[in-house]
């Protein structure tokens, strides 16, 4: 998916997670803080929902490493796009 989206755009070349880190470090502190707080809220929500449903989070992570990595790249891509579009 990532390869299809970057379509030769230099800003999107390479690993999406590394690019996200670069974008976060170079974005305005206000935008970066806003995005990090949103991501933390989502993480807390998902963890609580999963645990309340009786799931074993460590076991789930261990069993789904590839899917989690793919989703992490997807989240990094969307987060990067949001920051870049608001930074203009």
Residue pairs with C-beta under 8 A, 6 or more apart in sequence:
1 73
1 74
2 12
2 16
2 73
2 77
5 12
5 77
6 12
6 13
11 19
11 84
12 19
12 77
13 19
15 73
16 73
16 74
16 76
16 77
16 80
17 72
17 73
17 76
19 76
19 80
20 76
20 77
20 79
20 80
23 80
23 83
23 84
24 32
24 35
24 36
24 83
25 32
27 35
27 83
27 87
28 87
31 83
31 86
31 87
32 83
35 79
35 82
35 83
39 75
39 79
47 57
50 57
50 60
51 57
61 68
